[in-house]
């Protein structure tokens, strides 16, 4: 997937609690296809983890969070980002280890679906369960245009 304006791959930021398992796995998993970075709300900046900050938020074109609570934290800490950037809540619980097969499979499926379906959404903040509604609305629009 290429950004149509700059012909560069989109910049994806993955944010979870500690930047150890979920967000770090997503960063590694999608780095071949996209520009990726990851961060956490409850960690320190070290050589292995990144604490969320305004520079990372501004860098990202699409922000993925793993829990609904993360949306609220972004809204409180980065209100401008919350109202202007595409943010998708994947709703993946913190029960997986870094690069576990179950986590990798879940992320591949959810993020691929999210990137495809969120393009059709006028909303900037999307909870994963809403993507099915977006798809249904898109299908309804197509059917109406084709008069099916």
C-alpha positions as a Markdown table, in Angstrom:
| # | Residue | x | y | z |
|---|---|---|---|---|
| 1 | Unk | 0.0 | 0.0 | 0.0 |
| 2 | Unk | 1.6 | 3.3 | -1.2 |
| 3 | Unk | 0.7 | 6.8 | -0.1 |
| 4 | Unk | -0.8 | 8.3 | -3.2 |
| 5 | Unk | 0.6 | 11.8 | -2.4 |
| 6 | Unk | 4.2 | 11.0 | -1.8 |
| 7 | Unk | 4.6 | 7.5 | -3.2 |
| 8 | Unk | 6.1 | 6.4 | 0.1 |
| 9 | Unk | 4.6 | 3.7 | 2.2 |
| 10 | Unk | 2.3 | 5.0 | 5.0 |
| 11 | Unk | 3.8 | 5.7 | 8.4 |
| 12 | Unk | 2.2 | 3.4 | 10.9 |
| 13 | Unk | 2.6 | 3.8 | 14.7 |
| 14 | Unk | 1.6 | 1.0 | 17.0 |
| 15 | Unk | 0.9 | 1.9 | 20.6 |
| 16 | Unk | 0.3 | -0.5 | 23.5 |
| 17 | Unk | 0.9 | -0.4 | 27.3 |
| 18 | Unk | 4.6 | -1.2 | 27.6 |
| 19 | Unk | 5.9 | -1.4 | 24.0 |
| 20 | Unk | 7.2 | -5.0 | 24.6 |
| 21 | Unk | 4.8 | -7.5 | 23.1 |
| 22 | Unk | 1.9 | -6.3 | 21.0 |
| 23 | Unk | 3.1 | -3.0 | 19.5 |
| 24 | Unk | 6.7 | -4.3 | 19.1 |
| 25 | Unk | 5.4 | -7.4 | 17.3 |
| 26 | Unk | 3.3 | -5.2 | 14.9 |
| 27 | Unk | 6.3 | -2.9 | 14.2 |
| 28 | Unk | 8.5 | -5.9 | 13.3 |
| 29 | Unk | 5.8 | -7.7 | 11.4 |
| 30 | Unk | 4.9 | -4.8 | 9.0 |
| 31 | Unk | 8.2 | -3.1 | 8.6 |
| 32 | Unk | 8.9 | -4.6 | 5.2 |
| 33 | Unk | 5.7 | -3.2 | 3.7 |
| 34 | Unk | 5.3 | 0.1 | 5.6 |
| 35 | Unk | 7.3 | 2.6 | 7.6 |
| 36 | Unk | 6.7 | 1.4 | 11.2 |
| 37 | Unk | 7.4 | 2.5 | 14.7 |
| 38 | Unk | 6.0 | 1.5 | 18.1 |
| 39 | Unk | 5.6 | 3.0 | 21.5 |
| 40 | Unk | 4.0 | 2.4 | 24.9 |
| 41 | Unk | 2.1 | 4.5 | 27.4 |
| 42 | Unk | 3.8 | 2.9 | 30.5 |
| 43 | Unk | 7.4 | 2.5 | 29.7 |
| 44 | Unk | 10.6 | 4.5 | 29.6 |
| 45 | Unk | 12.7 | 5.5 | 26.5 |
| 46 | Unk | 15.4 | 2.8 | 26.3 |
| 47 | Unk | 17.2 | 1.0 | 23.6 |
| 48 | Unk | 14.4 | -1.5 | 23.6 |
| 49 | Unk | 11.2 | 0.5 | 24.2 |
| 50 | Unk | 9.8 | 3.9 | 23.3 |
| 51 | Unk | 7.5 | 6.0 | 25.4 |
| 52 | Unk | 4.8 | 7.7 | 23.5 |
| 53 | Unk | 5.6 | 11.3 | 22.7 |
| 54 | Unk | 4.4 | 14.2 | 20.5 |
| 55 | Unk | 7.2 | 13.6 | 17.9 |
| 56 | Unk | 6.0 | 10.0 | 17.3 |
| 57 | Unk | 2.4 | 11.1 | 17.1 |
| 58 | Unk | 3.1 | 13.8 | 14.6 |
| 59 | Unk | 5.3 | 11.4 | 12.5 |
| 60 | Unk | 2.5 | 8.8 | 12.1 |
| 61 | Unk | -0.1 | 8.9 | 9.4 |
| 62 | Unk | -2.1 | 6.0 | 10.9 |
| 63 | Unk | -2.0 | 5.1 | 14.6 |
| 64 | Unk | -3.0 | 1.7 | 15.8 |
| 65 | Unk | -3.8 | 1.2 | 19.5 |
| 66 | Unk | -4.6 | -2.1 | 21.1 |
| 67 | Unk | -7.3 | -1.3 | 23.6 |
| 68 | Unk | -10.3 | 1.1 | 23.8 |
| 69 | Unk | -8.6 | 2.8 | 26.9 |
| 70 | Unk | -5.7 | 3.8 | 24.7 |
| 71 | Unk | -8.1 | 6.0 | 22.6 |
| 72 | Unk | -9.0 | 7.9 | 25.7 |
| 73 | Unk | -5.4 | 8.3 | 26.7 |
| 74 | Unk | -4.6 | 9.8 | 23.3 |
| 75 | Unk | -7.6 | 12.1 | 23.5 |
| 76 | Unk | -6.4 | 13.4 | 26.9 |
| 77 | Unk | -2.7 | 13.6 | 26.2 |
| 78 | Unk | -2.7 | 14.5 | 22.5 |
| 79 | Unk | -6.1 | 16.2 | 21.7 |
| 80 | Unk | -5.0 | 17.6 | 18.3 |
| 81 | Unk | -3.7 | 14.3 | 17.2 |
| 82 | Unk | -6.9 | 12.6 | 18.3 |
| 83 | Unk | -9.0 | 15.0 | 16.2 |
| 84 | Unk | -6.8 | 15.0 | 13.1 |
| 85 | Unk | -5.1 | 11.6 | 12.7 |
| 86 | Unk | -6.5 | 8.3 | 11.6 |
| 87 | Unk | -6.5 | 6.2 | 14.8 |
| 88 | Unk | -7.7 | 2.6 | 14.8 |
| 89 | Unk | -8.4 | 0.6 | 18.0 |
| 90 | Unk | -7.6 | -3.1 | 17.3 |
| 91 | Unk | -9.0 | -4.4 | 20.5 |
| 92 | Unk | -6.3 | -7.0 | 21.1 |
| 93 | Unk | -5.9 | -7.9 | 24.8 |
| 94 | Unk | -2.5 | -7.9 | 26.5 |
| 95 | Unk | -2.2 | -11.7 | 26.7 |
| 96 | Unk | 0.4 | -12.5 | 24.1 |
| 97 | Unk | 4.2 | -12.8 | 24.1 |
| 98 | Unk | 6.4 | -11.0 | 21.6 |
| 99 | Unk | 6.1 | -12.6 | 18.1 |
| 100 | Unk | 3.9 | -15.4 | 19.3 |
| 101 | Unk | 2.2 | -17.3 | 16.5 |
| 102 | Unk | -1.3 | -16.4 | 17.8 |
| 103 | Unk | -0.5 | -12.7 | 18.1 |
| 104 | Unk | 1.1 | -12.6 | 14.6 |
| 105 | Unk | -1.9 | -14.3 | 13.0 |
| 106 | Unk | -4.3 | -12.0 | 14.8 |
| 107 | Unk | -2.3 | -8.8 | 13.9 |
| 108 | Unk | -2.0 | -9.8 | 10.2 |
| 109 | Unk | -5.7 | -10.3 | 9.9 |
| 110 | Unk | -6.9 | -7.3 | 11.9 |
| 111 | Unk | -4.4 | -4.8 | 10.5 |
| 112 | Unk | -4.9 | -5.9 | 6.9 |
| 113 | Unk | -8.7 | -5.6 | 7.3 |
| 114 | Unk | -8.3 | -2.2 | 9.1 |
| 115 | Unk | -6.1 | -0.7 | 6.4 |
| 116 | Unk | -8.4 | -1.8 | 3.7 |
| 117 | Unk | -11.7 | -0.9 | 5.3 |
| 118 | Unk | -10.6 | 2.3 | 7.1 |
| 119 | Unk | -9.9 | 4.0 | 3.7 |
| 120 | Unk | -13.7 | 4.2 | 3.2 |
| 121 | Unk | -14.4 | 5.7 | 6.5 |
| 122 | Unk | -14.8 | 9.5 | 6.9 |
| 123 | Unk | -14.1 | 9.1 | 10.7 |
| 124 | Unk | -10.6 | 9.6 | 12.0 |
| 125 | Unk | -11.1 | 7.4 | 15.2 |
| 126 | Unk | -12.3 | 3.9 | 14.5 |
| 127 | Unk | -12.9 | 1.0 | 16.9 |
| 128 | Unk | -12.3 | -2.3 | 15.2 |
| 129 | Unk | -15.9 | -3.5 | 15.6 |
| 130 | Unk | -17.0 | -0.5 | 13.5 |
| 131 | Unk | -15.1 | -1.7 | 10.5 |
| 132 | Unk | -17.8 | -4.2 | 9.7 |
| 133 | Unk | -20.3 | -1.3 | 9.7 |
| 134 | Unk | -18.2 | 0.6 | 7.3 |
| 135 | Unk | -18.0 | -2.4 | 5.0 |
| 136 | Unk | -21.8 | -2.9 | 5.2 |
| 137 | Unk | -22.3 | 0.8 | 4.4 |
| 138 | Unk | -19.9 | 0.6 | 1.4 |
| 139 | Unk | -21.7 | -2.4 | 0.1 |
| 140 | Unk | -25.1 | -0.6 | 0.5 |
| 141 | Unk | -23.7 | 2.4 | -1.4 |
| 142 | Unk | -22.5 | 0.2 | -4.2 |
| 143 | Unk | -25.8 | -1.6 | -4.4 |
| 144 | Unk | -27.7 | 1.7 | -4.5 |
| 145 | Unk | -25.5 | 3.0 | -7.3 |
| 146 | Unk | -25.9 | -0.2 | -9.3 |
| 147 | Unk | -29.6 | -0.3 | -8.4 |
| 148 | Unk | -29.4 | -3.9 | -7.2 |
